[in-house]
Amino acid sequence: MTTPEHQQNRFERRRAKIVAEVQANRRGEYRVPTWVYAAILGVIVVGWTLFVIFG
């Protein structure tokens, strides 16, 4: 069971985390998510494989 006070604390922590992330992004401290790297790697591997098979 969550109390209104508990929900308020959770909301404040979440809000503080989002604000900190936005400030870090504005300072240029952003990171590329892992799934983006995985997608790029997948495209490279598929492209190379297609080049080898049909090239």
C-alpha positions in Angstrom: 0.0 0.0 0.0 1.4 3.4 -1.0 0.7 6.5 1.0 0.3 9.9 -0.6 3.5 10.9 1.1 5.3 8.0 -0.5 4.0 8.8 -3.9 5.0 12.4 -3.5 8.6 11.4 -2.6 8.7 9.0 -5.6 7.5 11.8 -7.8 10.1 14.3 -6.5 12.9 11.8 -6.9 11.8 11.0 -10.5 11.5 14.7 -11.3 15.0 15.5 -9.8 16.4 12.6 -11.9 14.9 14.0 -15.1 16.1 17.5 -14.4 19.6 16.3 -13.7 19.6 14.3 -17.0 18.4 17.3 -19.0 21.1 19.5 -17.4 23.8 17.0 -18.2 22.6 16.8 -21.8 22.8 20.5 -22.1 26.4 20.5 -20.9 27.2 17.9 -23.6 27.4 14.9 -21.2 24.9 12.8 -23.1 25.4 9.2 -24.0 24.2 7.1 -26.9 21.9 4.3 -25.8 23.3 0.7 -26.2 20.5 -0.3 -28.5 21.6 2.4 -31.0 25.1 0.8 -31.1 23.6 -2.6 -31.5 21.4 -1.4 -34.4 24.4 0.2 -36.2 26.4 -3.0 -35.7 23.6 -5.1 -37.1 23.3 -2.9 -40.2 27.0 -3.1 -40.8 27.0 -6.9 -40.4 24.0 -7.4 -42.7 25.5 -5.0 -45.3 28.8 -6.8 -45.2 27.1 -10.2 -45.5 25.0 -9.1 -48.4 28.1 -7.7 -50.1 29.9 -10.9 -49.7 27.0 -13.1 -51.0 25.9 -10.9 -53.9 29.1 -8.9 -54.5 
